Amino acid sequence: MARKIDQEAYKDAWLHMGGLEERGGNTAPPIVSLSSNWELFIDKAILNDILPRMHNVKQTLHQPVKYEGNPIFVPEMPWEGTKCPEGSYPHDFGFYGGTLYDNEEKIFKMWYTGVVEGIQCNWVMCYATSDDGIHWKRPNLGIVEYKGSKENNICFESLDEEARQRGVARGVVLIEHHFNGVIKDLDESDPARRYKTVSLQASCRDPETGEKSPTPVTGLYTCVSPDGIHWTTNKEPAFFEEGFEFGVYDVDILWYNQKRKKYAVLVRGLIYRPDGTGDQGPVMRMQQIVESDDFEHWTTPVIALKPDDQDPDDMQVYGMNAFDYENMYLGLVLTFHANDDRRNIDVQLASSRNGRVWWRAGNRQTFIPLGESHSWDSGEVWAYRQPVEVGDELWFYYIGIPGPRSHVPLLPGEPPRTSGSLGLAKLKKGRFVSMDAGDEEGWLLTKPLKLKGKTLHLNANAGKGDILVEILELKERQIESSEYQWAKGLGTTVPGYSRHDCNTMTVDSLDHVVTWRGDSDISRVGDREVMLRFILRNAELYGFKIC
């Protein structure tokens, strides 16, 4: 059956990015009317893509700064892996879950993986809170029994808990389950469904009988909660393993697409790459995406992000989270370097303009790197949680592992697995990627715009240099019918808005209002079609907005 095309998604992408519009046989970018959100230079969607877009300017990725007090949360309880025997699986601590700041209750909330009995994939889901996002408490929830007691902070269990416990008693995993990507859904009208997540649940093959339990059916299940603590899991999977062309595996995450009002799940799949040389040969990990309007009915999965020929032949997309940010979507990509000489996981940045098709940002450079050799996060960095906005910063919570990713099972002589710990890295708001100029003046030019607002704001660092802005009119020009160009060219500057009228920016500011001869009002530009030219020297420009 043919897949249904989401016309609204394509329309949204084209309108925002500046899709091609037929004008008299010539292709031309449409005029963009800016919203009050920031336009960031993480991708080049706002830059002019037909006229020369820049001169003496380079693009730079900026890494979050790791908190000097890391790690901030480590395993302390038996159900968090502290009692795992040597050679077992304590490193799964904290891999799955989510972190958010609850504006209603004024506290940070975190869900994370506990590891019990040292059995692979024998996870429990735990809950913690914090007043400051750094010092965390484990509330006694009294919900799930662990070794005869409910005095713990475990909040979630599998659909077939009897089978899971039967496996625990024998030292094997019979039920695999986890949840990932917790959202507090403020658009939800039913208080009992305020919190949402998804859980991969699967019955595993019994090593003694060779049979799988009939329940639960392998797939992804939706889960809801009134408080993020007491969870109800749908008894039937939202989507079955058989419904995915590339399979359903662990490392799946729920997020909410605010702009399009859709729930989305990023699901790990496997794809064949002929030149792949990872731990599974040419079979490589990648990410698929499904969406829903109501958290019940879901679209057919499509590929969101996969390794390609610009990546090393052993690099895999191990997992990815996603979040709305200003006028775009951003993702944190777990990049697994899967050869036996390395076996590390670090983090790249990805971006999207429709939430479905994703591209690596920052020239595929590492966004959150591994720590120094032999440090607590020198082997793996799992930034698998949406960042939390705190004041003028974005806080990225991640799990660090000190050693390279171990094999399953361990190879002879391979060091025992070590436990994960939670760390924090901070980035100033909007400062993911900058357009930079050095001693020699540089400039960059936007797409055709209509300035629907009164003031122009910059997120920029000109503390050791300067930035000027001029507003340029567009003009009609004659072109040949066979010429692959568009019928508009750069005109003169709008009177009063030239570089010579602009008051020079010489500060480091997340929100600097541009003025021309002391006046910030750009409403006099009116309904003209214009472009903005940013002129930089020894400065970093991260983004701009019109308010």
Helices and strands as residue ranges (DSSP letters): H 7-17, E 21-23, E 26-28, E 32-33, E 39-40, E 54-55, E 58-61, E 65-66, G 78-80, G 90-92, E 97-102, E 107-115, E 123-130, E 136-137, E 154-156, H 161-170, E 175-184, G 191-193, E 195-203, E 219-225, E 232-233, E 239-240, G 241-243, E 253-257, E 262-272, E 283-292, E 302-305, E 315-325, E 328-337, E 344-352, E 359-360, G 362-364, E 366-368, E 380-382, E 388-390, E 393-401, E 421-428, E 433-437, E 442-445, E 449-450, E 456-461, E 466-476, E 488-493, E 508-513, G 523-525, E 530-537, E 539-546
